[in-house]
Amino acid sequence: MAEVRAARDADVAAICDICERAYPATYTGLVSSDYLDRMLAEFYQPDRVAKAIAPAPPDWLGYQVVEEQSQVVEEQSQVIEEQSQVIEEQSRVVGVAAGGITSPGSGELFMLYLEPGERGRGLGTLLLDRVTEQLRELGATEMWVAALEGNKLGLPFYEARGFVRQSRRKAYGTTDAEDYWSLLLRRPI
């Protein structure tokens, strides 16, 4: 069972780990390794993530995580050779997203990443729904997201959830020598 919740201080390592694996899995082949390294160093280091755990509304609504809970059944033998089962709830963070209000009535999904092996199970939709709900609560009537041109994971995901391409801009962090572009997508909420 998966549950979306606000991130806690104890989630910093998991958030960094997810982003450090999901970012290259998403963008390798679209951008240079130098670009990947720069973005990971800028956004997904423990000290940076730790400072951003707490929300600072309306601009930053804090990280939201999807936590998967599973039951582990362990058999324990008793002295009289009886068997009993101990069921232990275990949970792990498998995805992260964040958003904020960017102007009156308008919000943005800043990031959404899942463990690469967890895609296609509806977890990204759970995270997107959570951020959408947060933005609506703050009065947003539209939601934006930027996705790197050629992103074969993100673009179909967002378009299937009602986002429509509006424009194109140089990708964040692009140097003069790089030619990376982001597509800006919008949907009413």
Rosetta constraint file for C-alpha pairs under 8 A:
AtomPair CA 1 CA 68 HARMONIC 5.71 0.50
AtomPair CA 1 CA 69 HARMONIC 5.34 0.50
AtomPair CA 1 CA 70 HARMONIC 6.74 0.50
AtomPair CA 2 CA 66 HARMONIC 6.37 0.50
AtomPair CA 2 CA 67 HARMONIC 5.50 0.50
AtomPair CA 2 CA 68 HARMONIC 4.32 0.50
AtomPair CA 2 CA 69 HARMONIC 6.12 0.50
AtomPair CA 2 CA 123 HARMONIC 7.50 0.50
AtomPair CA 3 CA 66 HARMONIC 5.47 0.50
AtomPair CA 3 CA 67 HARMONIC 5.30 0.50
AtomPair CA 3 CA 68 HARMONIC 6.46 0.50
AtomPair CA 3 CA 69 HARMONIC 7.87 0.50
AtomPair CA 4 CA 64 HARMONIC 6.74 0.50
AtomPair CA 4 CA 65 HARMONIC 5.55 0.50
AtomPair CA 4 CA 66 HARMONIC 4.29 0.50
AtomPair CA 4 CA 67 HARMONIC 6.21 0.50
AtomPair CA 4 CA 126 HARMONIC 6.90 0.50
AtomPair CA 4 CA 127 HARMONIC 6.62 0.50
AtomPair CA 4 CA 130 HARMONIC 7.27 0.50
AtomPair CA 5 CA 64 HARMONIC 5.69 0.50
AtomPair CA 5 CA 65 HARMONIC 5.60 0.50
AtomPair CA 5 CA 66 HARMONIC 6.50 0.50
AtomPair CA 5 CA 67 HARMONIC 7.64 0.50
AtomPair CA 6 CA 62 HARMONIC 7.13 0.50
AtomPair CA 6 CA 63 HARMONIC 6.20 0.50
AtomPair CA 6 CA 64 HARMONIC 4.54 0.50
AtomPair CA 6 CA 65 HARMONIC 6.15 0.50
AtomPair CA 7 CA 11 HARMONIC 6.10 0.50
AtomPair CA 7 CA 53 HARMONIC 6.28 0.50
AtomPair CA 7 CA 62 HARMONIC 7.32 0.50
AtomPair CA 7 CA 63 HARMONIC 5.41 0.50
AtomPair CA 7 CA 64 HARMONIC 5.32 0.50
AtomPair CA 7 CA 65 HARMONIC 5.69 0.50
AtomPair CA 8 CA 12 HARMONIC 7.47 0.50
AtomPair CA 8 CA 53 HARMONIC 6.50 0.50
AtomPair CA 8 CA 54 HARMONIC 7.97 0.50
AtomPair CA 9 CA 50 HARMONIC 6.58 0.50
AtomPair CA 9 CA 53 HARMONIC 6.54 0.50
AtomPair CA 11 CA 15 HARMONIC 6.09 0.50
AtomPair CA 11 CA 93 HARMONIC 7.54 0.50
AtomPair CA 12 CA 16 HARMONIC 6.22 0.50
AtomPair CA 12 CA 46 HARMONIC 6.20 0.50
AtomPair CA 12 CA 49 HARMONIC 6.17 0.50
AtomPair CA 12 CA 50 HARMONIC 5.88 0.50
AtomPair CA 12 CA 53 HARMONIC 7.72 0.50
AtomPair CA 13 CA 17 HARMONIC 6.04 0.50
AtomPair CA 13 CA 46 HARMONIC 6.60 0.50
AtomPair CA 14 CA 18 HARMONIC 6.09 0.50
AtomPair CA 14 CA 93 HARMONIC 6.34 0.50
AtomPair CA 14 CA 94 HARMONIC 7.97 0.50
AtomPair CA 15 CA 19 HARMONIC 6.21 0.50
AtomPair CA 15 CA 44 HARMONIC 7.86 0.50
AtomPair CA 15 CA 49 HARMONIC 7.71 0.50
AtomPair CA 15 CA 93 HARMONIC 7.68 0.50
AtomPair CA 15 CA 95 HARMONIC 7.56 0.50
AtomPair CA 15 CA 96 HARMONIC 6.55 0.50
AtomPair CA 16 CA 20 HARMONIC 5.90 0.50
AtomPair CA 16 CA 44 HARMONIC 5.32 0.50
AtomPair CA 16 CA 45 HARMONIC 6.29 0.50
AtomPair CA 16 CA 46 HARMONIC 6.40 0.50
AtomPair CA 16 CA 49 HARMONIC 7.30 0.50
AtomPair CA 17 CA 21 HARMONIC 6.33 0.50
AtomPair CA 18 CA 22 HARMONIC 5.79 0.50
AtomPair CA 18 CA 94 HARMONIC 7.08 0.50
AtomPair CA 18 CA 95 HARMONIC 6.81 0.50
AtomPair CA 18 CA 96 HARMONIC 7.78 0.50
AtomPair CA 18 CA 113 HARMONIC 7.02 0.50
AtomPair CA 18 CA 114 HARMONIC 6.43 0.50
AtomPair CA 18 CA 115 HARMONIC 5.42 0.50
AtomPair CA 19 CA 23 HARMONIC 5.46 0.50
AtomPair CA 19 CA 40 HARMONIC 7.78 0.50
AtomPair CA 19 CA 44 HARMONIC 6.53 0.50
AtomPair CA 19 CA 113 HARMONIC 6.38 0.50
AtomPair CA 19 CA 114 HARMONIC 7.75 0.50
AtomPair CA 19 CA 115 HARMONIC 7.99 0.50
AtomPair CA 20 CA 24 HARMONIC 7.03 0.50
AtomPair CA 20 CA 40 HARMONIC 6.65 0.50
AtomPair CA 20 CA 44 HARMONIC 7.01 0.50
AtomPair CA 21 CA 25 HARMONIC 6.27 0.50
AtomPair CA 21 CA 115 HARMONIC 7.15 0.50
AtomPair CA 21 CA 116 HARMONIC 7.19 0.50
AtomPair CA 22 CA 26 HARMONIC 5.97 0.50
AtomPair CA 22 CA 113 HARMONIC 6.13 0.50
AtomPair CA 22 CA 114 HARMONIC 6.34 0.50
AtomPair CA 22 CA 115 HARMONIC 6.01 0.50
AtomPair CA 22 CA 116 HARMONIC 5.66 0.50
AtomPair CA 23 CA 27 HARMONIC 6.13 0.50
AtomPair CA 23 CA 36 HARMONIC 7.57 0.50
AtomPair CA 23 CA 40 HARMONIC 7.78 0.50
AtomPair CA 23 CA 113 HARMONIC 7.49 0.50
AtomPair CA 24 CA 28 HARMONIC 5.16 0.50
AtomPair CA 24 CA 36 HARMONIC 6.71 0.50
AtomPair CA 25 CA 116 HARMONIC 6.92 0.50
AtomPair CA 26 CA 151 HARMONIC 7.09 0.50
AtomPair CA 26 CA 153 HARMONIC 6.93 0.50
AtomPair CA 27 CA 31 HARMONIC 6.22 0.50
AtomPair CA 27 CA 36 HARMONIC 7.67 0.50
AtomPair CA 27 CA 151 HARMONIC 7.04 0.50
AtomPair CA 28 CA 32 HARMONIC 7.33 0.50
AtomPair CA 28 CA 33 HARMONIC 7.45 0.50
AtomPair CA 28 CA 36 HARMONIC 7.89 0.50
AtomPair CA 30 CA 150 HARMONIC 6.90 0.50
AtomPair CA 30 CA 151 HARMONIC 7.61 0.50
AtomPair CA 31 CA 35 HARMONIC 6.32 0.50
AtomPair CA 31 CA 36 HARMONIC 6.98 0.50
AtomPair CA 31 CA 180 HARMONIC 7.12 0.50
AtomPair CA 32 CA 36 HARMONIC 6.43 0.50
AtomPair CA 33 CA 37 HARMONIC 6.05 0.50
AtomPair CA 34 CA 38 HARMONIC 6.15 0.50
AtomPair CA 35 CA 39 HARMONIC 6.26 0.50
AtomPair CA 35 CA 173 HARMONIC 7.75 0.50
AtomPair CA 35 CA 174 HARMONIC 7.52 0.50
AtomPair CA 36 CA 40 HARMONIC 6.15 0.50
AtomPair CA 37 CA 41 HARMONIC 6.01 0.50
AtomPair CA 38 CA 42 HARMONIC 6.07 0.50
AtomPair CA 38 CA 173 HARMONIC 7.99 0.50
AtomPair CA 39 CA 43 HARMONIC 6.03 0.50
AtomPair CA 39 CA 44 HARMONIC 7.71 0.50
AtomPair CA 39 CA 173 HARMONIC 7.35 0.50
AtomPair CA 40 CA 44 HARMONIC 5.11 0.50
AtomPair CA 40 CA 45 HARMONIC 7.04 0.50
AtomPair CA 41 CA 45 HARMONIC 6.01 0.50
AtomPair CA 42 CA 48 HARMONIC 7.88 0.50
AtomPair CA 43 CA 48 HARMONIC 6.45 0.50
AtomPair CA 43 CA 49 HARMONIC 7.19 0.50
AtomPair CA 44 CA 48 HARMONIC 6.63 0.50
AtomPair CA 44 CA 49 HARMONIC 6.13 0.50
AtomPair CA 45 CA 49 HARMONIC 6.18 0.50
AtomPair CA 46 CA 50 HARMONIC 5.85 0.50
AtomPair CA 47 CA 51 HARMONIC 6.33 0.50
AtomPair CA 48 CA 52 HARMONIC 6.49 0.50
AtomPair CA 49 CA 53 HARMONIC 6.25 0.50
AtomPair CA 52 CA 62 HARMONIC 6.45 0.50
AtomPair CA 52 CA 63 HARMONIC 7.42 0.50
AtomPair CA 53 CA 62 HARMONIC 5.55 0.50
AtomPair CA 53 CA 63 HARMONIC 5.88 0.50
AtomPair CA 54 CA 61 HARMONIC 7.90 0.50
AtomPair CA 54 CA 62 HARMONIC 5.47 0.50
AtomPair CA 54 CA 63 HARMONIC 7.74 0.50
AtomPair CA 55 CA 60 HARMONIC 5.66 0.50
AtomPair CA 55 CA 61 HARMONIC 4.56 0.50
AtomPair CA 55 CA 62 HARMONIC 3.96 0.50
AtomPair CA 55 CA 63 HARMONIC 7.54 0.50
AtomPair CA 56 CA 60 HARMONIC 5.00 0.50
AtomPair CA 56 CA 61 HARMONIC 5.97 0.50
AtomPair CA 56 CA 62 HARMONIC 6.99 0.50
AtomPair CA 57 CA 61 HARMONIC 5.37 0.50
AtomPair CA 57 CA 100 HARMONIC 7.21 0.50
AtomPair CA 57 CA 101 HARMONIC 7.85 0.50
AtomPair CA 58 CA 100 HARMONIC 5.93 0.50
AtomPair CA 58 CA 101 HARMONIC 5.36 0.50
AtomPair CA 58 CA 138 HARMONIC 7.30 0.50
AtomPair CA 59 CA 99 HARMONIC 7.91 0.50
AtomPair CA 59 CA 100 HARMONIC 4.69 0.50
AtomPair CA 59 CA 101 HARMONIC 4.98 0.50
AtomPair CA 59 CA 102 HARMONIC 6.31 0.50
AtomPair CA 60 CA 98 HARMONIC 7.61 0.50
AtomPair CA 60 CA 99 HARMONIC 6.15 0.50
AtomPair CA 60 CA 100 HARMONIC 4.63 0.50
AtomPair CA 60 CA 101 HARMONIC 7.23 0.50
AtomPair CA 61 CA 98 HARMONIC 6.61 0.50
AtomPair CA 61 CA 99 HARMONIC 5.82 0.50
AtomPair CA 61 CA 100 HARMONIC 5.34 0.50
AtomPair CA 61 CA 134 HARMONIC 7.55 0.50
AtomPair CA 62 CA 98 HARMONIC 6.00 0.50
AtomPair CA 62 CA 99 HARMONIC 7.32 0.50
AtomPair CA 63 CA 96 HARMONIC 6.57 0.50
AtomPair CA 63 CA 97 HARMONIC 5.77 0.50
AtomPair CA 63 CA 98 HARMONIC 4.83 0.50
AtomPair CA 63 CA 99 HARMONIC 7.89 0.50
AtomPair CA 64 CA 96 HARMONIC 5.59 0.50
AtomPair CA 64 CA 97 HARMONIC 5.24 0.50
AtomPair CA 64 CA 98 HARMONIC 5.98 0.50
AtomPair CA 64 CA 127 HARMONIC 7.02 0.50
AtomPair CA 64 CA 130 HARMONIC 7.67 0.50
AtomPair CA 64 CA 131 HARMONIC 7.65 0.50
AtomPair CA 65 CA 93 HARMONIC 6.46 0.50
AtomPair CA 65 CA 94 HARMONIC 7.46 0.50
AtomPair CA 65 CA 95 HARMONIC 5.53 0.50
AtomPair CA 65 CA 96 HARMONIC 4.37 0.50
AtomPair CA 65 CA 97 HARMONIC 6.44 0.50
AtomPair CA 65 CA 127 HARMONIC 7.13 0.50
AtomPair CA 66 CA 93 HARMONIC 5.80 0.50
AtomPair CA 66 CA 94 HARMONIC 5.92 0.50
AtomPair CA 66 CA 95 HARMONIC 5.12 0.50
AtomPair CA 66 CA 96 HARMONIC 6.34 0.50
AtomPair CA 66 CA 123 HARMONIC 6.94 0.50
AtomPair CA 66 CA 126 HARMONIC 7.59 0.50
AtomPair CA 66 CA 127 HARMONIC 6.66 0.50
AtomPair CA 67 CA 91 HARMONIC 6.28 0.50
AtomPair CA 67 CA 92 HARMONIC 5.40 0.50
AtomPair CA 67 CA 93 HARMONIC 4.27 0.50
AtomPair CA 67 CA 94 HARMONIC 5.89 0.50
AtomPair CA 67 CA 95 HARMONIC 7.28 0.50
AtomPair CA 68 CA 91 HARMONIC 5.40 0.50
AtomPair CA 68 CA 92 HARMONIC 5.53 0.50
AtomPair CA 68 CA 93 HARMONIC 6.29 0.50
AtomPair CA 68 CA 94 HARMONIC 6.67 0.50
AtomPair CA 69 CA 89 HARMONIC 6.60 0.50
AtomPair CA 69 CA 90 HARMONIC 5.61 0.50
AtomPair CA 69 CA 91 HARMONIC 4.24 0.50
AtomPair CA 69 CA 92 HARMONIC 6.74 0.50
AtomPair CA 70 CA 89 HARMONIC 5.86 0.50
AtomPair CA 70 CA 90 HARMONIC 5.41 0.50
AtomPair CA 70 CA 91 HARMONIC 6.23 0.50
AtomPair CA 71 CA 87 HARMONIC 6.17 0.50
AtomPair CA 71 CA 88 HARMONIC 5.59 0.50
AtomPair CA 71 CA 89 HARMONIC 4.76 0.50
AtomPair CA 71 CA 90 HARMONIC 6.13 0.50
AtomPair CA 72 CA 87 HARMONIC 5.64 0.50
AtomPair CA 72 CA 88 HARMONIC 5.27 0.50
AtomPair CA 72 CA 89 HARMONIC 6.46 0.50
AtomPair CA 72 CA 90 HARMONIC 7.02 0.50
AtomPair CA 73 CA 85 HARMONIC 6.33 0.50
AtomPair CA 73 CA 86 HARMONIC 5.74 0.50
AtomPair CA 73 CA 87 HARMONIC 4.68 0.50
AtomPair CA 73 CA 88 HARMONIC 6.59 0.50
AtomPair CA 74 CA 85 HARMONIC 5.75 0.50
AtomPair CA 74 CA 86 HARMONIC 5.31 0.50
AtomPair CA 74 CA 87 HARMONIC 6.54 0.50
AtomPair CA 75 CA 83 HARMONIC 6.69 0.50
AtomPair CA 75 CA 84 HARMONIC 6.04 0.50
AtomPair CA 75 CA 85 HARMONIC 4.85 0.50
AtomPair CA 75 CA 86 HARMONIC 6.46 0.50
AtomPair CA 76 CA 83 HARMONIC 6.05 0.50
AtomPair CA 76 CA 84 HARMONIC 5.73 0.50
AtomPair CA 76 CA 85 HARMONIC 6.34 0.50
AtomPair CA 76 CA 86 HARMONIC 7.38 0.50
AtomPair CA 77 CA 81 HARMONIC 6.02 0.50
AtomPair CA 77 CA 82 HARMONIC 6.00 0.50
AtomPair CA 77 CA 83 HARMONIC 4.98 0.50
AtomPair CA 77 CA 84 HARMONIC 6.67 0.50
AtomPair CA 78 CA 82 HARMONIC 5.18 0.50
AtomPair CA 78 CA 83 HARMONIC 6.15 0.50
AtomPair CA 78 CA 84 HARMONIC 7.41 0.50
AtomPair CA 94 CA 114 HARMONIC 5.85 0.50
AtomPair CA 94 CA 115 HARMONIC 5.38 0.50
AtomPair CA 94 CA 118 HARMONIC 7.09 0.50
AtomPair CA 95 CA 112 HARMONIC 7.45 0.50
AtomPair CA 95 CA 113 HARMONIC 5.62 0.50
AtomPair CA 95 CA 114 HARMONIC 4.07 0.50
AtomPair CA 95 CA 115 HARMONIC 6.06 0.50
AtomPair CA 95 CA 123 HARMONIC 7.31 0.50
AtomPair CA 95 CA 124 HARMONIC 7.39 0.50
AtomPair CA 95 CA 127 HARMONIC 7.78 0.50
AtomPair CA 96 CA 111 HARMONIC 7.78 0.50
AtomPair CA 96 CA 112 HARMONIC 5.67 0.50
AtomPair CA 96 CA 113 HARMONIC 5.48 0.50
AtomPair CA 96 CA 114 HARMONIC 6.45 0.50
AtomPair CA 96 CA 127 HARMONIC 7.11 0.50
AtomPair CA 97 CA 109 HARMONIC 7.60 0.50
AtomPair CA 97 CA 110 HARMONIC 7.43 0.50
AtomPair CA 97 CA 111 HARMONIC 5.22 0.50
AtomPair CA 97 CA 112 HARMONIC 4.09 0.50
AtomPair CA 97 CA 113 HARMONIC 6.44 0.50
AtomPair CA 97 CA 127 HARMONIC 6.11 0.50
AtomPair CA 97 CA 128 HARMONIC 7.34 0.50
AtomPair CA 97 CA 131 HARMONIC 7.43 0.50
AtomPair CA 98 CA 109 HARMONIC 6.07 0.50
AtomPair CA 98 CA 110 HARMONIC 5.55 0.50
AtomPair CA 98 CA 111 HARMONIC 5.47 0.50
AtomPair CA 98 CA 112 HARMONIC 6.72 0.50
AtomPair CA 98 CA 131 HARMONIC 6.62 0.50
AtomPair CA 99 CA 107 HARMONIC 7.18 0.50
AtomPair CA 99 CA 108 HARMONIC 5.43 0.50
AtomPair CA 99 CA 109 HARMONIC 4.29 0.50
AtomPair CA 99 CA 110 HARMONIC 4.89 0.50
AtomPair CA 99 CA 111 HARMONIC 7.02 0.50
AtomPair CA 99 CA 131 HARMONIC 6.12 0.50
AtomPair CA 99 CA 135 HARMONIC 7.77 0.50
AtomPair CA 100 CA 107 HARMONIC 5.54 0.50
AtomPair CA 100 CA 108 HARMONIC 5.63 0.50
AtomPair CA 100 CA 109 HARMONIC 6.85 0.50
AtomPair CA 100 CA 110 HARMONIC 7.42 0.50
AtomPair CA 100 CA 135 HARMONIC 6.71 0.50
AtomPair CA 101 CA 105 HARMONIC 7.70 0.50
AtomPair CA 101 CA 106 HARMONIC 5.91 0.50
AtomPair CA 101 CA 107 HARMONIC 4.11 0.50
AtomPair CA 101 CA 108 HARMONIC 6.31 0.50
AtomPair CA 101 CA 135 HARMONIC 6.68 0.50
AtomPair CA 101 CA 138 HARMONIC 7.71 0.50
AtomPair CA 101 CA 140 HARMONIC 7.25 0.50
AtomPair CA 102 CA 106 HARMONIC 5.84 0.50
AtomPair CA 102 CA 107 HARMONIC 5.25 0.50
AtomPair CA 102 CA 108 HARMONIC 6.51 0.50
AtomPair CA 103 CA 107 HARMONIC 6.96 0.50
AtomPair CA 104 CA 139 HARMONIC 7.77 0.50
AtomPair CA 104 CA 140 HARMONIC 7.09 0.50
AtomPair CA 105 CA 139 HARMONIC 5.70 0.50
AtomPair CA 105 CA 140 HARMONIC 3.97 0.50
AtomPair CA 105 CA 141 HARMONIC 5.31 0.50
AtomPair CA 105 CA 142 HARMONIC 6.60 0.50
AtomPair CA 106 CA 140 HARMONIC 4.84 0.50
AtomPair CA 106 CA 141 HARMONIC 6.16 0.50
AtomPair CA 106 CA 142 HARMONIC 5.10 0.50
AtomPair CA 106 CA 143 HARMONIC 5.93 0.50
AtomPair CA 106 CA 144 HARMONIC 7.60 0.50
AtomPair CA 107 CA 135 HARMONIC 5.98 0.50
AtomPair CA 107 CA 140 HARMONIC 5.82 0.50
AtomPair CA 107 CA 141 HARMONIC 7.92 0.50
AtomPair CA 107 CA 142 HARMONIC 6.33 0.50
AtomPair CA 107 CA 143 HARMONIC 4.82 0.50
AtomPair CA 107 CA 144 HARMONIC 6.22 0.50
AtomPair CA 108 CA 143 HARMONIC 5.27 0.50
AtomPair CA 108 CA 144 HARMONIC 4.53 0.50
AtomPair CA 108 CA 145 HARMONIC 5.65 0.50
AtomPair CA 109 CA 128 HARMONIC 7.88 0.50
AtomPair CA 109 CA 131 HARMONIC 7.08 0.50
AtomPair CA 109 CA 143 HARMONIC 7.17 0.50
AtomPair CA 109 CA 144 HARMONIC 6.27 0.50
AtomPair CA 109 CA 145 HARMONIC 5.24 0.50
AtomPair CA 110 CA 145 HARMONIC 6.74 0.50
AtomPair CA 110 CA 146 HARMONIC 7.77 0.50
AtomPair CA 112 CA 124 HARMONIC 7.25 0.50
AtomPair CA 112 CA 127 HARMONIC 7.48 0.50
AtomPair CA 112 CA 128 HARMONIC 7.67 0.50
AtomPair CA 113 CA 124 HARMONIC 7.59 0.50
AtomPair CA 114 CA 118 HARMONIC 6.37 0.50
AtomPair CA 114 CA 119 HARMONIC 6.54 0.50
AtomPair CA 114 CA 123 HARMONIC 7.75 0.50
AtomPair CA 114 CA 124 HARMONIC 6.96 0.50
AtomPair CA 115 CA 119 HARMONIC 7.12 0.50
AtomPair CA 118 CA 123 HARMONIC 7.66 0.50
AtomPair CA 119 CA 123 HARMONIC 7.23 0.50
AtomPair CA 119 CA 124 HARMONIC 7.46 0.50
AtomPair CA 122 CA 126 HARMONIC 6.43 0.50
AtomPair CA 123 CA 127 HARMONIC 6.43 0.50
AtomPair CA 124 CA 128 HARMONIC 6.10 0.50
AtomPair CA 125 CA 129 HARMONIC 5.94 0.50
AtomPair CA 126 CA 130 HARMONIC 6.29 0.50
AtomPair CA 127 CA 131 HARMONIC 6.40 0.50
AtomPair CA 128 CA 132 HARMONIC 6.04 0.50
AtomPair CA 129 CA 133 HARMONIC 6.09 0.50
AtomPair CA 130 CA 134 HARMONIC 6.34 0.50
AtomPair CA 131 CA 135 HARMONIC 6.24 0.50
AtomPair CA 132 CA 136 HARMONIC 6.19 0.50
AtomPair CA 132 CA 143 HARMONIC 7.51 0.50
AtomPair CA 132 CA 189 HARMONIC 7.25 0.50
AtomPair CA 133 CA 137 HARMONIC 6.19 0.50
AtomPair CA 134 CA 138 HARMONIC 6.62 0.50
AtomPair CA 135 CA 139 HARMONIC 6.57 0.50
AtomPair CA 135 CA 140 HARMONIC 5.36 0.50
AtomPair CA 135 CA 143 HARMONIC 7.92 0.50
AtomPair CA 136 CA 140 HARMONIC 4.87 0.50
AtomPair CA 136 CA 141 HARMONIC 6.58 0.50
AtomPair CA 136 CA 189 HARMONIC 7.00 0.50
AtomPair CA 140 CA 189 HARMONIC 7.28 0.50
AtomPair CA 141 CA 188 HARMONIC 5.80 0.50
AtomPair CA 141 CA 189 HARMONIC 5.02 0.50
AtomPair CA 142 CA 186 HARMONIC 6.89 0.50
AtomPair CA 142 CA 187 HARMONIC 5.68 0.50
AtomPair CA 142 CA 188 HARMONIC 4.22 0.50
AtomPair CA 142 CA 189 HARMONIC 5.11 0.50
AtomPair CA 143 CA 186 HARMONIC 5.59 0.50
AtomPair CA 143 CA 187 HARMONIC 5.44 0.50
AtomPair CA 143 CA 188 HARMONIC 6.22 0.50
AtomPair CA 143 CA 189 HARMONIC 6.48 0.50
AtomPair CA 144 CA 163 HARMONIC 7.88 0.50
AtomPair CA 144 CA 184 HARMONIC 6.90 0.50
AtomPair CA 144 CA 185 HARMONIC 5.58 0.50
AtomPair CA 144 CA 186 HARMONIC 4.46 0.50
AtomPair CA 144 CA 187 HARMONIC 6.66 0.50
AtomPair CA 145 CA 184 HARMONIC 5.88 0.50
AtomPair CA 145 CA 185 HARMONIC 5.36 0.50
AtomPair CA 145 CA 186 HARMONIC 6.59 0.50
AtomPair CA 146 CA 182 HARMONIC 5.80 0.50
AtomPair CA 146 CA 183 HARMONIC 5.52 0.50
AtomPair CA 146 CA 184 HARMONIC 4.54 0.50
AtomPair CA 146 CA 185 HARMONIC 6.22 0.50
AtomPair CA 147 CA 151 HARMONIC 6.70 0.50
AtomPair CA 147 CA 154 HARMONIC 6.47 0.50
AtomPair CA 147 CA 155 HARMONIC 6.45 0.50
AtomPair CA 147 CA 182 HARMONIC 5.22 0.50
AtomPair CA 147 CA 183 HARMONIC 5.31 0.50
AtomPair CA 147 CA 184 HARMONIC 6.62 0.50
AtomPair CA 147 CA 185 HARMONIC 7.76 0.50
AtomPair CA 148 CA 171 HARMONIC 6.86 0.50
AtomPair CA 148 CA 180 HARMONIC 7.47 0.50
AtomPair CA 148 CA 181 HARMONIC 5.94 0.50
AtomPair CA 148 CA 182 HARMONIC 4.16 0.50
AtomPair CA 148 CA 183 HARMONIC 6.07 0.50
AtomPair CA 149 CA 180 HARMONIC 7.47 0.50
AtomPair CA 149 CA 181 HARMONIC 5.60 0.50
AtomPair CA 149 CA 182 HARMONIC 5.18 0.50
AtomPair CA 149 CA 183 HARMONIC 5.79 0.50
AtomPair CA 150 CA 155 HARMONIC 7.89 0.50
AtomPair CA 151 CA 155 HARMONIC 5.88 0.50
AtomPair CA 152 CA 156 HARMONIC 6.63 0.50
AtomPair CA 153 CA 157 HARMONIC 6.43 0.50
AtomPair CA 154 CA 158 HARMONIC 6.14 0.50
AtomPair CA 155 CA 159 HARMONIC 6.05 0.50
AtomPair CA 156 CA 160 HARMONIC 5.94 0.50
AtomPair CA 157 CA 161 HARMONIC 6.61 0.50
AtomPair CA 158 CA 162 HARMONIC 6.67 0.50
AtomPair CA 158 CA 163 HARMONIC 5.43 0.50
AtomPair CA 158 CA 185 HARMONIC 7.97 0.50
AtomPair CA 159 CA 163 HARMONIC 4.69 0.50
AtomPair CA 159 CA 164 HARMONIC 6.11 0.50
AtomPair CA 162 CA 187 HARMONIC 5.87 0.50
AtomPair CA 163 CA 185 HARMONIC 5.48 0.50
AtomPair CA 163 CA 186 HARMONIC 4.95 0.50
AtomPair CA 163 CA 187 HARMONIC 4.59 0.50
AtomPair CA 164 CA 185 HARMONIC 5.05 0.50
AtomPair CA 164 CA 186 HARMONIC 5.34 0.50
AtomPair CA 164 CA 187 HARMONIC 6.31 0.50
AtomPair CA 165 CA 183 HARMONIC 6.66 0.50
AtomPair CA 165 CA 184 HARMONIC 5.88 0.50
AtomPair CA 165 CA 185 HARMONIC 4.29 0.50
AtomPair CA 165 CA 186 HARMONIC 6.58 0.50
AtomPair CA 166 CA 183 HARMONIC 7.46 0.50
AtomPair CA 166 CA 184 HARMONIC 5.63 0.50
AtomPair CA 166 CA 185 HARMONIC 5.43 0.50
AtomPair CA 166 CA 186 HARMONIC 6.68 0.50
AtomPair CA 167 CA 183 HARMONIC 5.93 0.50
AtomPair CA 167 CA 184 HARMONIC 5.26 0.50
AtomPair CA 167 CA 185 HARMONIC 7.33 0.50
AtomPair CA 168 CA 181 HARMONIC 6.63 0.50
AtomPair CA 168 CA 182 HARMONIC 5.65 0.50
AtomPair CA 168 CA 183 HARMONIC 4.46 0.50
AtomPair CA 168 CA 184 HARMONIC 5.74 0.50
AtomPair CA 169 CA 181 HARMONIC 5.59 0.50
AtomPair CA 169 CA 182 HARMONIC 5.43 0.50
AtomPair CA 169 CA 183 HARMONIC 6.58 0.50
AtomPair CA 169 CA 184 HARMONIC 7.52 0.50
AtomPair CA 170 CA 174 HARMONIC 6.81 0.50
AtomPair CA 170 CA 179 HARMONIC 7.53 0.50
AtomPair CA 170 CA 180 HARMONIC 6.03 0.50
AtomPair CA 170 CA 181 HARMONIC 4.41 0.50
AtomPair CA 170 CA 182 HARMONIC 5.97 0.50
AtomPair CA 171 CA 180 HARMONIC 5.43 0.50
AtomPair CA 171 CA 181 HARMONIC 4.56 0.50
AtomPair CA 171 CA 182 HARMONIC 4.86 0.50
AtomPair CA 172 CA 182 HARMONIC 7.96 0.50
AtomPair CA 174 CA 178 HARMONIC 5.82 0.50
AtomPair CA 174 CA 179 HARMONIC 7.19 0.50
AtomPair CA 174 CA 180 HARMONIC 6.41 0.50
AtomPair CA 175 CA 179 HARMONIC 7.98 0.50
